[in-house]
Every structure is written in C-alpha cells, then in structure tokens.
C-alpha cells in the first residue's frame, strides 16, 4: 500500500512540467495567430485616420460612403451626395476606397 501511495503522489509532480509547457505553447500560438494581427490592423487603421486629407473617398462604420471635405483634429466633414455634408468622428471612419476604384 505504501508503494502505491508513493506512485500516486509522484505522478502529479511529473506531469506538472509538461502542463506548463503546453500552456505556454497555447499562449504563444494565440499570440501569433490572434493578438499580433489585430495589433497590426489597429496600427494601420490609426495611420489611415491620421493621414486623411480632402478628397479621400471613405466609408464610415455605419456604411455611409462619402468624400472627405474637411478634416479637423477629432472630426471630419464628409460630402455624401450633392450638397449633403455630414460631420462625423474620425474614429467612425474605417476604410479608404479611392484606391480600389482606381484599380
């Protein structure tokens, strides 16, 4: 009986090291495939918003297509259609589609 209890006590200690290795490996894989690409995409979006200029064709989060008419520090005035202009927060601008139409 003593031998069996010694084996059972030693078993969790032997499997603890591979468990930590597996957890670190899972975190590493999550970082490579999820966190890193999201950070890259966020940096590209911030760069896009900081480089906005008059005449850029953009899309808002709500799906409104327009052309940038004026850019302020936190807002942008976009021309939607004819004389219709909307002032939106720069954080609501998500995509520049002027390059895709040129192709």
Chimera marker file (.cmm) of the C-alpha trace (Angstrom):
<marker_set name="trace">
<marker id="1" x="0.000" y="0.000" z="0.000" r="1" g="1" b="0" radius="0.5"/>
<marker id="2" x="2.842" y="2.374" z="0.724" r="1" g="1" b="0" radius="0.5"/>
<marker id="3" x="4.316" y="1.887" z="-2.745" r="1" g="1" b="0" radius="0.5"/>
<marker id="4" x="1.025" y="2.730" z="-4.404" r="1" g="1" b="0" radius="0.5"/>
<marker id="5" x="0.619" y="5.938" z="-2.407" r="1" g="1" b="0" radius="0.5"/>
<marker id="6" x="4.187" y="6.981" z="-3.313" r="1" g="1" b="0" radius="0.5"/>
<marker id="7" x="3.490" y="6.452" z="-7.018" r="1" g="1" b="0" radius="0.5"/>
<marker id="8" x="0.246" y="8.430" z="-6.853" r="1" g="1" b="0" radius="0.5"/>
<marker id="9" x="1.965" y="11.308" z="-5.062" r="1" g="1" b="0" radius="0.5"/>
<marker id="10" x="4.822" y="11.393" z="-7.574" r="1" g="1" b="0" radius="0.5"/>
<marker id="11" x="2.555" y="11.299" z="-10.657" r="1" g="1" b="0" radius="0.5"/>
<marker id="12" x="1.165" y="14.873" z="-10.409" r="1" g="1" b="0" radius="0.5"/>
<marker id="13" x="4.654" y="16.301" z="-9.944" r="1" g="1" b="0" radius="0.5"/>
<marker id="14" x="5.940" y="14.542" z="-13.039" r="1" g="1" b="0" radius="0.5"/>
<marker id="15" x="3.067" y="15.816" z="-15.217" r="1" g="1" b="0" radius="0.5"/>
<marker id="16" x="3.257" y="19.414" z="-13.953" r="1" g="1" b="0" radius="0.5"/>
<marker id="17" x="6.173" y="20.360" z="-16.204" r="1" g="1" b="0" radius="0.5"/>
<marker id="18" x="4.525" y="19.258" z="-19.461" r="1" g="1" b="0" radius="0.5"/>
<marker id="19" x="1.342" y="21.049" z="-18.386" r="1" g="1" b="0" radius="0.5"/>
<marker id="20" x="3.204" y="24.384" z="-18.083" r="1" g="1" b="0" radius="0.5"/>
<marker id="21" x="4.897" y="23.800" z="-21.410" r="1" g="1" b="0" radius="0.5"/>
<marker id="22" x="1.527" y="23.156" z="-23.046" r="1" g="1" b="0" radius="0.5"/>
<marker id="23" x="0.024" y="26.317" z="-21.533" r="1" g="1" b="0" radius="0.5"/>
<marker id="24" x="2.957" y="28.411" z="-22.750" r="1" g="1" b="0" radius="0.5"/>
<marker id="25" x="2.701" y="26.824" z="-26.175" r="1" g="1" b="0" radius="0.5"/>
<marker id="26" x="-1.031" y="27.589" z="-26.390" r="1" g="1" b="0" radius="0.5"/>
<marker id="27" x="-0.435" y="31.211" z="-25.351" r="1" g="1" b="0" radius="0.5"/>
<marker id="28" x="2.337" y="31.520" z="-27.946" r="1" g="1" b="0" radius="0.5"/>
<marker id="29" x="0.097" y="30.205" z="-30.699" r="1" g="1" b="0" radius="0.5"/>
<marker id="30" x="-2.726" y="32.545" z="-29.654" r="1" g="1" b="0" radius="0.5"/>
<marker id="31" x="-0.310" y="35.485" z="-29.733" r="1" g="1" b="0" radius="0.5"/>
<marker id="32" x="0.965" y="34.626" z="-33.204" r="1" g="1" b="0" radius="0.5"/>
<marker id="33" x="-2.421" y="33.990" z="-34.790" r="1" g="1" b="0" radius="0.5"/>
<marker id="34" x="-4.739" y="36.387" z="-32.921" r="1" g="1" b="0" radius="0.5"/>
<marker id="35" x="-3.112" y="39.190" z="-30.955" r="1" g="1" b="0" radius="0.5"/>
<marker id="36" x="-0.320" y="40.156" z="-33.358" r="1" g="1" b="0" radius="0.5"/>
<marker id="37" x="-2.508" y="40.507" z="-36.490" r="1" g="1" b="0" radius="0.5"/>
<marker id="38" x="-5.083" y="42.521" z="-34.546" r="1" g="1" b="0" radius="0.5"/>
<marker id="39" x="-2.396" y="44.955" z="-33.344" r="1" g="1" b="0" radius="0.5"/>
<marker id="40" x="-1.108" y="45.319" z="-36.904" r="1" g="1" b="0" radius="0.5"/>
<marker id="41" x="-4.610" y="46.047" z="-38.189" r="1" g="1" b="0" radius="0.5"/>
<marker id="42" x="-5.174" y="48.603" z="-35.410" r="1" g="1" b="0" radius="0.5"/>
<marker id="43" x="-1.936" y="50.434" z="-36.307" r="1" g="1" b="0" radius="0.5"/>
<marker id="44" x="-2.932" y="50.549" z="-39.987" r="1" g="1" b="0" radius="0.5"/>
<marker id="45" x="-6.342" y="51.982" z="-39.043" r="1" g="1" b="0" radius="0.5"/>
<marker id="46" x="-4.749" y="54.670" z="-36.850" r="1" g="1" b="0" radius="0.5"/>
<marker id="47" x="-2.358" y="55.552" z="-39.687" r="1" g="1" b="0" radius="0.5"/>
<marker id="48" x="-5.283" y="55.811" z="-42.130" r="1" g="1" b="0" radius="0.5"/>
<marker id="49" x="-7.187" y="58.146" z="-39.804" r="1" g="1" b="0" radius="0.5"/>
<marker id="50" x="-4.175" y="60.368" z="-39.154" r="1" g="1" b="0" radius="0.5"/>
<marker id="51" x="-3.377" y="60.740" z="-42.887" r="1" g="1" b="0" radius="0.5"/>
<marker id="52" x="-6.886" y="61.739" z="-44.001" r="1" g="1" b="0" radius="0.5"/>
<marker id="53" x="-6.961" y="64.597" z="-46.479" r="1" g="1" b="0" radius="0.5"/>
<marker id="54" x="-9.507" y="66.419" z="-48.573" r="1" g="1" b="0" radius="0.5"/>
<marker id="55" x="-10.775" y="64.366" z="-51.499" r="1" g="1" b="0" radius="0.5"/>
<marker id="56" x="-10.284" y="60.909" z="-49.959" r="1" g="1" b="0" radius="0.5"/>
<marker id="57" x="-13.203" y="58.564" z="-50.559" r="1" g="1" b="0" radius="0.5"/>
<marker id="58" x="-14.131" y="56.816" z="-47.330" r="1" g="1" b="0" radius="0.5"/>
<marker id="59" x="-16.661" y="54.525" z="-45.670" r="1" g="1" b="0" radius="0.5"/>
<marker id="60" x="-17.992" y="55.003" z="-42.141" r="1" g="1" b="0" radius="0.5"/>
<marker id="61" x="-18.779" y="52.308" z="-39.588" r="1" g="1" b="0" radius="0.5"/>
<marker id="62" x="-22.466" y="52.744" z="-40.427" r="1" g="1" b="0" radius="0.5"/>
<marker id="63" x="-21.840" y="52.059" z="-44.114" r="1" g="1" b="0" radius="0.5"/>
<marker id="64" x="-22.099" y="55.654" z="-45.374" r="1" g="1" b="0" radius="0.5"/>
<marker id="65" x="-19.934" y="56.307" z="-48.422" r="1" g="1" b="0" radius="0.5"/>
<marker id="66" x="-18.605" y="59.796" z="-48.916" r="1" g="1" b="0" radius="0.5"/>
<marker id="67" x="-15.735" y="62.082" z="-49.832" r="1" g="1" b="0" radius="0.5"/>
<marker id="68" x="-13.722" y="63.951" z="-47.208" r="1" g="1" b="0" radius="0.5"/>
<marker id="69" x="-14.362" y="67.674" z="-47.489" r="1" g="1" b="0" radius="0.5"/>
<marker id="70" x="-12.633" y="68.954" z="-44.340" r="1" g="1" b="0" radius="0.5"/>
<marker id="71" x="-10.534" y="67.335" z="-41.603" r="1" g="1" b="0" radius="0.5"/>
<marker id="72" x="-10.241" y="68.603" z="-38.026" r="1" g="1" b="0" radius="0.5"/>
<marker id="73" x="-8.378" y="67.158" z="-35.066" r="1" g="1" b="0" radius="0.5"/>
<marker id="74" x="-11.185" y="64.791" z="-33.986" r="1" g="1" b="0" radius="0.5"/>
<marker id="75" x="-13.840" y="65.140" z="-36.683" r="1" g="1" b="0" radius="0.5"/>
<marker id="76" x="-14.179" y="65.038" z="-40.430" r="1" g="1" b="0" radius="0.5"/>
<marker id="77" x="-16.735" y="66.684" z="-42.686" r="1" g="1" b="0" radius="0.5"/>
<marker id="78" x="-17.753" y="64.279" z="-45.432" r="1" g="1" b="0" radius="0.5"/>
<marker id="79" x="-19.716" y="65.086" z="-48.547" r="1" g="1" b="0" radius="0.5"/>
<marker id="80" x="-22.290" y="62.385" z="-49.107" r="1" g="1" b="0" radius="0.5"/>
<marker id="81" x="-24.388" y="63.473" z="-52.094" r="1" g="1" b="0" radius="0.5"/>
<marker id="82" x="-24.884" y="66.827" z="-53.768" r="1" g="1" b="0" radius="0.5"/>
<marker id="83" x="-24.952" y="69.448" z="-51.016" r="1" g="1" b="0" radius="0.5"/>
<marker id="84" x="-25.364" y="66.941" z="-48.196" r="1" g="1" b="0" radius="0.5"/>
<marker id="85" x="-22.449" y="67.046" z="-45.757" r="1" g="1" b="0" radius="0.5"/>
<marker id="86" x="-22.070" y="65.128" z="-42.510" r="1" g="1" b="0" radius="0.5"/>
<marker id="87" x="-19.697" y="65.836" z="-39.640" r="1" g="1" b="0" radius="0.5"/>
<marker id="88" x="-18.506" y="62.529" z="-38.178" r="1" g="1" b="0" radius="0.5"/>
<marker id="89" x="-15.966" y="61.466" z="-35.601" r="1" g="1" b="0" radius="0.5"/>
<marker id="90" x="-12.701" y="60.287" z="-37.164" r="1" g="1" b="0" radius="0.5"/>
<marker id="91" x="-12.988" y="57.049" z="-35.183" r="1" g="1" b="0" radius="0.5"/>
<marker id="92" x="-16.062" y="56.132" z="-37.222" r="1" g="1" b="0" radius="0.5"/>
<marker id="93" x="-14.086" y="56.112" z="-40.487" r="1" g="1" b="0" radius="0.5"/>
<marker id="94" x="-12.950" y="52.615" z="-41.321" r="1" g="1" b="0" radius="0.5"/>
<marker id="95" x="-11.887" y="52.336" z="-44.948" r="1" g="1" b="0" radius="0.5"/>
<marker id="96" x="-10.492" y="54.307" z="-47.850" r="1" g="1" b="0" radius="0.5"/>
<marker id="97" x="-11.947" y="53.051" z="-51.113" r="1" g="1" b="0" radius="0.5"/>
<marker id="98" x="-10.431" y="55.585" z="-53.520" r="1" g="1" b="0" radius="0.5"/>
<marker id="99" x="-7.552" y="53.182" z="-54.300" r="1" g="1" b="0" radius="0.5"/>
<marker id="100" x="-9.877" y="50.242" z="-55.016" r="1" g="1" b="0" radius="0.5"/>
<marker id="101" x="-11.863" y="52.213" z="-57.590" r="1" g="1" b="0" radius="0.5"/>
<marker id="102" x="-8.678" y="53.221" z="-59.434" r="1" g="1" b="0" radius="0.5"/>
<marker id="103" x="-7.753" y="49.559" z="-59.947" r="1" g="1" b="0" radius="0.5"/>
<link id1="1" id2="2" r="1" g="1" b="0" radius="0.2"/>
<link id1="2" id2="3" r="1" g="1" b="0" radius="0.2"/>
<link id1="3" id2="4" r="1" g="1" b="0" radius="0.2"/>
<link id1="4" id2="5" r="1" g="1" b="0" radius="0.2"/>
<link id1="5" id2="6" r="1" g="1" b="0" radius="0.2"/>
<link id1="6" id2="7" r="1" g="1" b="0" radius="0.2"/>
<link id1="7" id2="8" r="1" g="1" b="0" radius="0.2"/>
<link id1="8" id2="9" r="1" g="1" b="0" radius="0.2"/>
<link id1="9" id2="10" r="1" g="1" b="0" radius="0.2"/>
<link id1="10" id2="11" r="1" g="1" b="0" radius="0.2"/>
<link id1="11" id2="12" r="1" g="1" b="0" radius="0.2"/>
<link id1="12" id2="13" r="1" g="1" b="0" radius="0.2"/>
<link id1="13" id2="14" r="1" g="1" b="0" radius="0.2"/>
<link id1="14" id2="15" r="1" g="1" b="0" radius="0.2"/>
<link id1="15" id2="16" r="1" g="1" b="0" radius="0.2"/>
<link id1="16" id2="17" r="1" g="1" b="0" radius="0.2"/>
<link id1="17" id2="18" r="1" g="1" b="0" radius="0.2"/>
<link id1="18" id2="19" r="1" g="1" b="0" radius="0.2"/>
<link id1="19" id2="20" r="1" g="1" b="0" radius="0.2"/>
<link id1="20" id2="21" r="1" g="1" b="0" radius="0.2"/>
<link id1="21" id2="22" r="1" g="1" b="0" radius="0.2"/>
<link id1="22" id2="23" r="1" g="1" b="0" radius="0.2"/>
<link id1="23" id2="24" r="1" g="1" b="0" radius="0.2"/>
<link id1="24" id2="25" r="1" g="1" b="0" radius="0.2"/>
<link id1="25" id2="26" r="1" g="1" b="0" radius="0.2"/>
<link id1="26" id2="27" r="1" g="1" b="0" radius="0.2"/>
<link id1="27" id2="28" r="1" g="1" b="0" radius="0.2"/>
<link id1="28" id2="29" r="1" g="1" b="0" radius="0.2"/>
<link id1="29" id2="30" r="1" g="1" b="0" radius="0.2"/>
<link id1="30" id2="31" r="1" g="1" b="0" radius="0.2"/>
<link id1="31" id2="32" r="1" g="1" b="0" radius="0.2"/>
<link id1="32" id2="33" r="1" g="1" b="0" radius="0.2"/>
<link id1="33" id2="34" r="1" g="1" b="0" radius="0.2"/>
<link id1="34" id2="35" r="1" g="1" b="0" radius="0.2"/>
<link id1="35" id2="36" r="1" g="1" b="0" radius="0.2"/>
<link id1="36" id2="37" r="1" g="1" b="0" radius="0.2"/>
<link id1="37" id2="38" r="1" g="1" b="0" radius="0.2"/>
<link id1="38" id2="39" r="1" g="1" b="0" radius="0.2"/>
<link id1="39" id2="40" r="1" g="1" b="0" radius="0.2"/>
<link id1="40" id2="41" r="1" g="1" b="0" radius="0.2"/>
<link id1="41" id2="42" r="1" g="1" b="0" radius="0.2"/>
<link id1="42" id2="43" r="1" g="1" b="0" radius="0.2"/>
<link id1="43" id2="44" r="1" g="1" b="0" radius="0.2"/>
<link id1="44" id2="45" r="1" g="1" b="0" radius="0.2"/>
<link id1="45" id2="46" r="1" g="1" b="0" radius="0.2"/>
<link id1="46" id2="47" r="1" g="1" b="0" radius="0.2"/>
<link id1="47" id2="48" r="1" g="1" b="0" radius="0.2"/>
<link id1="48" id2="49" r="1" g="1" b="0" radius="0.2"/>
<link id1="49" id2="50" r="1" g="1" b="0" radius="0.2"/>
<link id1="50" id2="51" r="1" g="1" b="0" radius="0.2"/>
<link id1="51" id2="52" r="1" g="1" b="0" radius="0.2"/>
<link id1="52" id2="53" r="1" g="1" b="0" radius="0.2"/>
<link id1="53" id2="54" r="1" g="1" b="0" radius="0.2"/>
<link id1="54" id2="55" r="1" g="1" b="0" radius="0.2"/>
<link id1="55" id2="56" r="1" g="1" b="0" radius="0.2"/>
<link id1="56" id2="57" r="1" g="1" b="0" radius="0.2"/>
<link id1="57" id2="58" r="1" g="1" b="0" radius="0.2"/>
<link id1="58" id2="59" r="1" g="1" b="0" radius="0.2"/>
<link id1="59" id2="60" r="1" g="1" b="0" radius="0.2"/>
<link id1="60" id2="61" r="1" g="1" b="0" radius="0.2"/>
<link id1="61" id2="62" r="1" g="1" b="0" radius="0.2"/>
<link id1="62" id2="63" r="1" g="1" b="0" radius="0.2"/>
<link id1="63" id2="64" r="1" g="1" b="0" radius="0.2"/>
<link id1="64" id2="65" r="1" g="1" b="0" radius="0.2"/>
<link id1="65" id2="66" r="1" g="1" b="0" radius="0.2"/>
<link id1="66" id2="67" r="1" g="1" b="0" radius="0.2"/>
<link id1="67" id2="68" r="1" g="1" b="0" radius="0.2"/>
<link id1="68" id2="69" r="1" g="1" b="0" radius="0.2"/>
<link id1="69" id2="70" r="1" g="1" b="0" radius="0.2"/>
<link id1="70" id2="71" r="1" g="1" b="0" radius="0.2"/>
<link id1="71" id2="72" r="1" g="1" b="0" radius="0.2"/>
<link id1="72" id2="73" r="1" g="1" b="0" radius="0.2"/>
<link id1="73" id2="74" r="1" g="1" b="0" radius="0.2"/>
<link id1="74" id2="75" r="1" g="1" b="0" radius="0.2"/>
<link id1="75" id2="76" r="1" g="1" b="0" radius="0.2"/>
<link id1="76" id2="77" r="1" g="1" b="0" radius="0.2"/>
<link id1="77" id2="78" r="1" g="1" b="0" radius="0.2"/>
<link id1="78" id2="79" r="1" g="1" b="0" radius="0.2"/>
<link id1="79" id2="80" r="1" g="1" b="0" radius="0.2"/>
<link id1="80" id2="81" r="1" g="1" b="0" radius="0.2"/>
<link id1="81" id2="82" r="1" g="1" b="0" radius="0.2"/>
<link id1="82" id2="83" r="1" g="1" b="0" radius="0.2"/>
<link id1="83" id2="84" r="1" g="1" b="0" radius="0.2"/>
<link id1="84" id2="85" r="1" g="1" b="0" radius="0.2"/>
<link id1="85" id2="86" r="1" g="1" b="0" radius="0.2"/>
<link id1="86" id2="87" r="1" g="1" b="0" radius="0.2"/>
<link id1="87" id2="88" r="1" g="1" b="0" radius="0.2"/>
<link id1="88" id2="89" r="1" g="1" b="0" radius="0.2"/>
<link id1="89" id2="90" r="1" g="1" b="0" radius="0.2"/>
<link id1="90" id2="91" r="1" g="1" b="0" radius="0.2"/>
<link id1="91" id2="92" r="1" g="1" b="0" radius="0.2"/>
<link id1="92" id2="93" r="1" g="1" b="0" radius="0.2"/>
<link id1="93" id2="94" r="1" g="1" b="0" radius="0.2"/>
<link id1="94" id2="95" r="1" g="1" b="0" radius="0.2"/>
<link id1="95" id2="96" r="1" g="1" b="0" radius="0.2"/>
<link id1="96" id2="97" r="1" g="1" b="0" radius="0.2"/>
<link id1="97" id2="98" r="1" g="1" b="0" radius="0.2"/>
<link id1="98" id2="99" r="1" g="1" b="0" radius="0.2"/>
<link id1="99" id2="100" r="1" g="1" b="0" radius="0.2"/>
<link id1="100" id2="101" r="1" g="1" b="0" radius="0.2"/>
<link id1="101" id2="102" r="1" g="1" b="0" radius="0.2"/>
<link id1="102" id2="103" r="1" g="1" b="0" radius="0.2"/>
</marker_set>
